[in-house]
Amino acid sequence: MTESIFSILALFEDILWGFIAFPMLMILGLYFSFKTRFVQIRGFPEVLKTFTGFLKVKDHEGRGVHPLKAFFACVGGCVGVGNIVSICTAVQFGGPGALFWIWVTAVLGMMIKYAEVYLGMLYRVPNESGGYNGGPMYFLQAAYSWKWLGGFAALLLCIYGVEIFQFSIIVKSVSYNWSLNPYLVSAFLLSLVIFAGSGGVRRVGNISSAIIPVFVVLYLGMGAWVLFSHISEMPNLFVLIFKSAFTGHAAFGGFIGSTLMMTISQGLRRGCYTGDIAVGYASVINSETSSQIPEKQASLEFLGIVIDTFLICTTSVLLILVTDIWHLPLDVGMLVQTALSLHFPYMDLFMPFFLFLLGYSTINAYFVAGIKCAEYLSPAKGRLLFYIYAILAFLIFSFIDSIHAQSIMAISGGMLLVINSFGIYRLRKQVNFNFAEK
């Protein structure tokens, strides 16, 4: 019975991403890119100036959180287990060419993510906690005459805010590699998540700003070591990636083969998932910033996607490709770990710790966004009901196949992408991309 339900969900996921979300992402991303003459590329130096400028801004106890705390809280939701585990499923099912479409998703998705953060700040409202409430549930009310759509988006974000896939991966990885009781691991992680989420965006931002920079330096350093040790193989590898991107890939080893549509679809859906493009989560988090200039805060999302996709996700995929691990019949959670273990000792001890910290920062960010959406739906009982749902979902999916958890996340994310993208397009004239002039 359970397998039949998940088979239906998997079919719906394929239809949703292959025939609706994929063309919508491409069309809207291309529209904004051509309209602004690819400002996400031209204006990237200005984004770096904005980031360094925010470094000089002192934190304060006024309304909202420091712009970089909001940024790191948002990046914490993107940079996580998905960059090491989920992104590799794109190659497992779509072949090496999926990486090319992950890059395409990132370039076009930058514009959509900028727009959703900008609109979130434009329509945000002050709250009683000394911060702001914003996100798709607010700007969708301005985009549509159907007022219930904002509530529906908030409901989907409540589902998306309980990151069952990464929670499941962490519990399985830590309990297996360290020989710990999975029930204890699950309970311990759950208590940490509730602690972080109860402190709001400010606490989540503090945690993420401590974890993410350390992870980026360590992981990219290890990845660079492996890739440089295979430097002679890299030219042929990139030829394979670009060739497979437009042809699919034939069956090879444990890989069953992929059609061109499967390659594109896998690259797009996993790229959207790891980058949280158009799901609205980034809009909810960044709306808490103390910055009063939407263009500046929104432009930081270009940097966030560069870190998330072009550095970390690309490193993960190249690791399993260059070490020839990608086509082996391994659990997706073991692919990068196996690739790194060929060059570094004790990865069975180090990688679970890595995944634990990363997944924790990601789950926290989603969780606090889910709380804010639940309170939007029901100011009186929303937080309590969300806690109950989150606890049940986390515990149940800790002991169910991780692929099923990923399917739930992909479906809720895909539906949010469709709803939010239509709303962003309807409000397109209100989005100002001239962040360099502010």
Residue pairs with C-beta under 8 A, 6 or more apart in sequence:
6 404
6 407
9 404
9 407
9 408
9 411
10 407
12 411
13 269
13 407
13 410
13 411
13 414
14 265
16 411
16 414
16 415
16 418
17 265
17 268
17 269
17 410
17 414
18 261
18 265
20 414
20 418
21 268
21 269
21 272
21 414
21 417
21 418
22 264
22 265
22 268
22 269
24 417
24 418
24 421
24 422
25 105
25 108
25 109
25 112
25 268
25 272
25 277
25 278
25 417
25 421
26 108
28 108
28 111
28 112
28 421
28 424
28 425
29 107
29 108
29 109
29 111
29 112
30 108
31 425
31 428
32 108
32 111
32 112
32 114
32 115
32 428
32 433
33 40
33 107
33 108
33 111
35 433
36 111
36 433
39 111
39 433
40 107
40 110
40 111
40 114
40 302
41 107
43 299
43 302
43 435
43 436
44 302
44 303
44 306
46 299
46 435
46 436
47 299
47 300
47 302
47 303
47 435
48 303
50 296
50 299
50 300
50 435
51 68
51 71
51 300
51 303
54 66
54 67
54 68
54 71
54 291
54 296
54 300
55 68
57 66
57 67
57 68
59 66
59 69
60 66
60 290
62 130
62 290
63 126
63 130
63 131
63 132
63 290
64 70
64 130
64 131
64 132
64 288
64 289
64 290
64 291
65 73
65 131
65 201
65 202
65 205
65 288
65 289
65 290
66 205
66 289
66 290
67 289
67 290
67 291
67 296
67 297
67 300
68 205
68 209
69 201
69 202
69 205
69 206
69 209
70 201
70 205
70 285
70 286
70 288
70 289
70 297
71 286
71 289
71 297
71 300
71 304
72 205
72 208
72 209
72 212
73 201
73 204
73 205
73 208
73 285
73 288
73 365
73 368
74 276
74 281
74 282
74 285
74 286
74 301
74 304
74 365
75 208
75 212
75 304
75 307
75 308
76 204
76 205
76 207
76 208
76 211
76 212
76 361
76 362
76 364
76 365
77 276
77 281
77 282
77 285
77 361
77 362
77 365
77 366
77 369
78 274
78 275
78 276
78 304
78 305
78 308
78 362
79 212
79 215
79 216
79 307
79 308
79 312
79 358
79 361
79 362
80 166
80 358
80 359
80 361
80 362
80 363
81 165
81 166
81 169
81 170
81 355
81 358
81 359
81 362
82 165
82 166
82 270
82 273
82 274
82 362
83 274
83 308
83 312
83 313
83 316
83 358
84 219
84 312
84 316
84 336
84 354
84 355
84 358
85 166
85 169
85 332
85 333
85 335
85 336
85 355
86 165
86 270
86 273
86 274
86 332
86 406
87 102
87 270
87 271
87 274
87 313
87 316
87 317
88 316
88 317
88 320
88 326
88 332
88 335
88 336
89 266
89 270
89 332
89 403
89 406
90 98
90 99
90 102
90 266
90 267
90 269
90 270
90 271
90 317
91 98
91 99
91 266
91 317
91 320
91 321
91 326
92 255
92 326
92 332
92 335
93 258
93 262
93 266
94 101
94 249
94 258
94 262
94 263
94 264
94 265
94 266
94 267
95 244
95 248
95 249
95 255
95 257
95 258
95 263
96 237
96 240
96 241
96 244
96 249
96 321
96 326
97 241
97 242
97 243
97 244
97 245
97 246
97 247
97 248
97 249
97 258
97 263
97 267
98 244
98 245
98 263
98 264
98 266
98 267
98 270
98 317
99 241
99 245
99 267
99 314
99 317
99 318
99 321
100 241
100 242
100 244
100 245
100 267
101 245
101 263
101 264
101 266
101 267
101 268
101 271
102 267
102 268
102 270
102 271
102 309
102 313
102 314
102 317
103 271
103 309
103 310
103 314
104 267
104 268
104 271
105 267
105 268
105 271
105 272
105 275
105 277
105 309
106 271
106 275
106 305
106 306
106 308
106 309
106 310
109 271
109 272
109 275
109 277
109 278
109 305
110 301
110 302
110 305
111 433
112 277
112 278
112 421
112 424
113 275
113 276
113 277
113 278
113 282
113 301
113 304
113 305
114 298
114 299
114 301
114 302
114 431
114 433
115 298
115 424
115 428
115 431
116 136
116 139
116 278
116 280
116 282
116 283
116 420
116 424
117 282
117 283
117 286
117 287
117 294
117 297
117 298
117 301
118 294
118 295
118 298
118 431
118 432
119 139
119 283
119 423
119 424
119 427
119 430
119 431
120 134
120 135
120 136
120 138
120 139
120 280
120 282
120 283
120 284
120 286
120 287
121 134
121 286
121 287
121 289
121 294
121 297
121 298
122 139
122 294
122 430
123 134
123 138
123 139
123 141
123 142
124 132
124 133
124 134
124 138
124 287
125 132
125 133
125 134
125 138
126 132
126 133
127 133
129 200
131 200
131 201
131 288
132 287
132 288
132 289
133 287
133 372
133 376
134 283
134 284
134 286
134 287
134 288
135 153
135 154
135 157
135 280
135 283
135 284
135 287
135 369
135 372
135 373
135 376
136 150
136 153
136 154
136 157
136 280
136 283
136 284
136 416
136 419
136 420
136 423
137 150
137 151
137 153
137 154
137 157
137 280
137 373
137 376
138 150
139 283
139 423
139 427
140 149
140 150
140 153
140 419
140 420
140 423
141 147
141 149
141 150
142 427
143 422
143 423
143 424
143 426
143 427
144 423
144 426
149 419
149 423
151 376
151 377
152 419
153 280
153 416
153 419
153 420
154 373
154 374
154 376
154 377
155 373
155 377
156 412
156 415
156 416
156 419
157 279
157 280
157 281
157 284
157 369
157 370
157 373
157 416
158 370
158 373
158 374
158 377
158 386
158 389
159 408
159 412
160 279
160 281
160 366
160 370
160 409
160 412
160 413
160 416
161 281
161 366
161 367
161 368
161 369
161 370
161 371
161 373
161 386
161 390
162 366
162 367
162 370
162 389
162 390
162 393
162 394
163 359
163 362
163 363
163 366
163 367
163 409
164 393
164 394
164 397
164 405
164 408
164 409
165 397
165 402
165 405
165 406
165 408
165 409
166 359
166 362
166 363
167 186
167 189
167 193
167 359
167 363
167 394
167 397
167 398
167 405
168 397
168 398
168 400
168 402
168 405
169 333
169 355
169 359
169 402
170 185
170 189
170 352
170 355
170 356
170 359
170 360
171 182
171 185
171 186
171 189
171 398
172 182
172 333
172 398
172 402
173 333
173 351
173 352
173 355
173 356
174 180
174 185
174 352
174 355
174 356
175 181
175 182
175 185
176 352
177 348
177 349
177 351
177 352
178 349
178 352
182 398
182 399
186 394
186 395
186 398
189 356
189 360
189 363
189 394
190 391
190 394
190 395
192 360
193 360
193 363
193 364
193 367
193 390
193 394
194 387
196 203
196 204
196 207
196 360
196 364
196 367
196 368
197 204
197 364
197 367
197 368
197 371
200 288
200 368
201 285
201 288
201 368
202 288
204 361
204 364
204 365
204 367
204 368
207 360
207 361
207 364
208 361
208 364
208 365
211 357
211 358
211 360
211 361
212 361
215 354
215 357
215 358
216 307
216 311
216 312
218 354
219 312
219 315
219 354
220 311
220 312
220 315
222 340
222 343
222 344
223 315
223 316
223 318
223 319
224 315
225 343
226 319
226 322
226 323
226 339
226 340
226 342
226 343
227 234
227 315
227 318
227 319
227 322
229 343
230 322
230 323
233 322
234 322
237 318
237 321
237 322
240 321
241 321
244 263
245 263
245 264
245 267
246 260
247 260
248 257
248 258
248 259
248 260
248 261
248 262
248 263
249 255
249 257
249 258
249 263
250 257
251 257
252 327
253 327
253 328
254 327
254 328
254 329
255 326
255 327
258 266
269 410
269 414
271 277
271 309
271 313
272 278
272 279
272 413
272 414
272 417
273 406
273 409
273 410
273 413
274 308
274 309
274 313
275 305
275 308
275 309
276 282
276 413
277 417
278 416
278 417
278 420
278 421
278 424
279 413
279 416
279 417
279 420
280 416
280 420
281 365
281 366
281 369
282 301
282 304
284 369
284 372
284 373
285 365
285 368
285 369
286 297
286 298
286 300
286 301
289 297
291 297
293 438
294 432
295 432
295 433
295 434
295 435
295 438
296 435
296 438
298 435
299 435
316 336
319 325
319 336
319 339
319 340
320 326
320 335
320 336
320 339
323 338
323 339
323 342
325 335
325 338
325 339
326 335
328 338
330 338
332 402
332 403
333 355
333 402
336 351
337 347
337 348
337 351
340 347
340 351
341 347
341 348
344 350
367 390
370 386
370 390
371 382
371 383
371 386
374 382
374 383
374 385
374 386
375 382
375 383
376 382
378 385
397 404
397 405
397 408
424 431
